[in-house]
């Protein structure tokens, strides 16, 4: 992969378990964690937005999922 402009999350502490994000050349969002930087998760902006909203509000997205008792 070409050189990417990785940015550290402002919520990450200075010395441990930092989360980094970069824009992919194809419009995707790339995520990695400082302890294992070779493992990169790829998603799309809308999907990441849905995850962030769910985390902030404490609700789980239900699209494509069935609820379990």
MDAnalysis code that builds the backbone (N, CA, C; Angstrom):
import MDAnalysis as mda
import numpy as np

u = mda.Universe.empty(207, n_residues=69, atom_resindex=np.repeat(np.arange(69), 3), trajectory=True)
u.add_TopologyAttr("name", ["N", "CA", "C"] * 69)
u.add_TopologyAttr("resid", np.arange(1, 70))
u.add_TopologyAttr("resname", ["UNK", "UNK", "UNK", "UNK", "UNK", "UNK", "UNK", "UNK", "UNK", "UNK", "UNK", "UNK", "UNK", "UNK", "UNK", "UNK", "UNK", "UNK", "UNK", "UNK", "UNK", "UNK", "UNK", "UNK", "UNK", "UNK", "UNK", "UNK", "UNK", "UNK", "UNK", "UNK", "UNK", "UNK", "UNK", "UNK", "UNK", "UNK", "UNK", "UNK", "UNK", "UNK", "UNK", "UNK", "UNK", "UNK", "UNK", "UNK", "UNK", "UNK", "UNK", "UNK", "UNK", "UNK", "UNK", "UNK", "UNK", "UNK", "UNK", "UNK", "UNK", "UNK", "UNK", "UNK", "UNK", "UNK", "UNK", "UNK", "UNK"])
u.atoms.positions = np.array([
    [0.842, -1.164, 0.000],
    [0.000, 0.000, 0.000],
    [0.894, 1.236, 0.000],
    [0.511, 2.256, -0.746],
    [1.283, 3.489, -0.785],
    [1.308, 4.133, 0.593],
    [2.188, 5.096, 0.755],
    [2.276, 5.804, 2.030],
    [0.941, 6.466, 2.335],
    [0.455, 6.230, 3.534],
    [-0.819, 6.797, 3.957],
    [-0.569, 7.816, 5.055],
    [-1.466, 8.762, 5.169],
    [-1.376, 9.771, 6.209],
    [-2.162, 9.294, 7.425],
    [-1.516, 8.479, 8.266],
    [-2.163, 7.932, 9.458],
    [-2.264, 9.018, 10.524],
    [-3.449, 9.138, 11.107],
    [-3.666, 10.103, 12.190],
    [-4.106, 9.360, 13.441],
    [-3.495, 9.720, 14.559],
    [-3.827, 9.080, 15.829],
    [-5.115, 9.672, 16.380],
    [-5.969, 8.816, 16.890],
    [-7.205, 9.264, 17.516],
    [-6.891, 10.174, 18.691],
    [-7.672, 11.229, 18.839],
    [-7.473, 12.138, 19.967],
    [-7.889, 11.489, 21.278],
    [-8.616, 10.369, 21.216],
    [-9.032, 9.662, 22.427],
    [-7.993, 8.657, 22.899],
    [-6.973, 8.416, 22.088],
    [-5.920, 7.467, 22.472],
    [-4.971, 8.120, 23.462],
    [-4.535, 7.336, 24.440],
    [-3.554, 7.834, 25.395],
    [-2.193, 7.928, 24.718],
    [-1.269, 8.607, 25.347],
    [0.042, 8.842, 24.741],
    [0.874, 7.592, 24.507],
    [0.798, 6.595, 25.381],
    [1.757, 5.495, 25.296],
    [1.160, 4.123, 25.024],
    [-0.162, 3.978, 24.994],
    [-0.673, 2.612, 24.871],
    [-1.926, 2.534, 24.012],
    [-2.030, 1.422, 23.314],
    [-3.234, 1.075, 22.556],
    [-3.817, 2.230, 21.764],
    [-3.019, 2.814, 20.917],
    [-3.459, 3.940, 20.104],
    [-4.186, 3.448, 18.853],
    [-5.250, 4.117, 18.504],
    [-5.994, 3.814, 17.290],
    [-5.628, 4.868, 16.250],
    [-5.335, 4.395, 15.034],
    [-4.978, 5.280, 13.936],
    [-5.990, 5.131, 12.808],
    [-6.224, 6.226, 12.093],
    [-7.162, 6.226, 10.975],
    [-6.494, 6.908, 9.782],
    [-6.817, 6.425, 8.579],
    [-6.295, 7.024, 7.342],
    [-7.353, 6.901, 6.254],
    [-7.293, 7.800, 5.312],
    [-8.173, 7.733, 4.146],
    [-7.502, 6.862, 3.092],
    [-8.235, 5.869, 2.599],
    [-7.710, 5.017, 1.540],
    [-7.815, 5.716, 0.198],
    [-6.993, 5.338, -0.764],
    [-7.012, 5.978, -2.080],
    [-8.327, 5.773, -2.833],
    [-9.113, 4.783, -2.419],
    [-10.381, 4.495, -3.082],
    [-11.591, 5.039, -2.317],
    [-11.351, 5.918, -1.333],
    [-12.442, 6.503, -0.566],
    [-12.835, 5.724, 0.670],
    [-12.143, 4.635, 0.945],
    [-12.428, 3.861, 2.145],
    [-11.752, 4.498, 3.356],
    [-12.122, 4.017, 4.530],
    [-11.501, 4.449, 5.775],
    [-10.710, 3.266, 6.312],
    [-9.455, 3.496, 6.646],
    [-8.582, 2.444, 7.147],
    [-8.321, 2.679, 8.628],
    [-8.368, 1.619, 9.411],
    [-8.149, 1.693, 10.855],
    [-7.088, 0.677, 11.250],
    [-6.233, 1.056, 12.185],
    [-5.252, 0.123, 12.729],
    [-4.992, 0.476, 14.186],
    [-4.388, -0.452, 14.894],
    [-4.100, -0.286, 16.317],
    [-2.593, -0.359, 16.493],
    [-2.053, 0.444, 17.391],
    [-0.599, 0.560, 17.517],
    [0.096, -0.745, 17.899],
    [-0.570, -1.630, 18.622],
    [0.058, -2.888, 19.024],
    [0.197, -3.876, 17.873],
    [-0.574, -3.702, 16.807],
    [-0.523, -4.598, 15.653],
    [-0.755, -3.791, 14.368],
    [0.196, -2.922, 14.003],
    [-0.018, -2.002, 12.883],
    [-0.116, -2.661, 11.506],
    [0.265, -3.936, 11.400],
    [0.149, -4.616, 10.112],
    [-1.288, -5.048, 9.829],
    [-2.100, -5.149, 10.870],
    [-3.508, -5.510, 10.694],
    [-4.303, -4.232, 10.468],
    [-4.912, -4.126, 9.293],
    [-5.650, -2.920, 8.927],
    [-7.083, -3.302, 8.593],
    [-8.017, -2.647, 9.256],
    [-9.436, -2.828, 8.968],
    [-9.849, -1.788, 7.935],
    [-10.667, -2.209, 6.983],
    [-11.137, -1.308, 5.940],
    [-12.652, -1.221, 5.996],
    [-13.180, -0.005, 5.931],
    [-14.618, 0.208, 5.934],
    [-14.944, 1.418, 5.067],
    [-16.198, 1.736, 4.968],
    [-16.644, 2.908, 4.218],
    [-17.094, 3.983, 5.198],
    [-17.014, 5.249, 4.825],
    [-17.372, 6.331, 5.738],
    [-18.767, 6.178, 6.358],
    [-19.754, 5.799, 5.580],
    [-21.117, 5.673, 6.119],
    [-21.195, 4.574, 7.178],
    [-20.521, 3.458, 6.933],
    [-20.534, 2.361, 7.905],
    [-19.808, 2.755, 9.188],
    [-18.707, 3.462, 9.071],
    [-17.984, 3.924, 10.251],
    [-18.835, 4.930, 11.020],
    [-19.538, 5.787, 10.293],
    [-20.432, 6.747, 10.937],
    [-21.526, 6.062, 11.734],
    [-22.078, 4.986, 11.179],
    [-23.110, 4.220, 11.881],
    [-22.541, 3.612, 13.162],
    [-21.344, 3.066, 13.093],
    [-20.697, 2.491, 14.276],
    [-20.454, 3.561, 15.336],
    [-19.915, 4.692, 14.936],
    [-19.625, 5.765, 15.895],
    [-20.903, 6.262, 16.553],
    [-21.964, 6.433, 15.774],
    [-23.252, 6.855, 16.334],
    [-23.756, 5.835, 17.344],
    [-23.660, 4.559, 17.006],
    [-24.116, 3.501, 17.911],
    [-23.309, 3.505, 19.207],
    [-22.012, 3.718, 19.106],
    [-21.173, 3.752, 20.302],
    [-21.507, 4.955, 21.178],
    [-21.756, 6.086, 20.551],
    [-22.077, 7.299, 21.309],
    [-23.436, 7.213, 21.982],
    [-24.396, 6.597, 21.318],
    [-25.761, 6.550, 21.849],
    [-26.052, 5.289, 22.643],
    [-25.163, 4.302, 22.558],
    [-25.383, 3.050, 23.274],
    [-26.397, 2.147, 22.606],
    [-26.624, 2.365, 21.318],
    [-27.555, 1.526, 20.572],
    [-26.786, 0.726, 19.531],
    [-27.220, -0.483, 19.315],
    [-26.569, -1.334, 18.318],
    [-27.323, -1.226, 17.005],
    [-26.610, -1.105, 15.887],
    [-27.285, -1.113, 14.589],
    [-28.007, -2.438, 14.380],
    [-29.193, -2.413, 13.780],
    [-29.969, -3.635, 13.604],
    [-30.016, -4.090, 12.158],
    [-29.523, -3.319, 11.231],
    [-29.565, -3.699, 9.825],
    [-28.786, -4.989, 9.614],
    [-29.456, -5.981, 9.055],
    [-28.802, -7.252, 8.759],
    [-28.613, -8.148, 9.959],
    [-29.174, -7.789, 11.090],
    [-29.017, -8.592, 12.303],
    [-30.404, -8.974, 12.827],
    [-30.463, -10.109, 13.447],
    [-31.685, -10.488, 14.142],
    [-31.440, -10.338, 15.631],
    [-32.452, -9.934, 16.353],
    [-32.265, -9.754, 17.785],
    [-32.303, -11.096, 18.491],
    [-31.497, -11.224, 19.505],
    [-31.415, -12.441, 20.304],
    [-32.012, -12.162, 21.676],
    [-32.745, -13.110, 22.246],
    [-33.312, -12.886, 23.580],
    [-32.251, -12.789, 24.644],
])
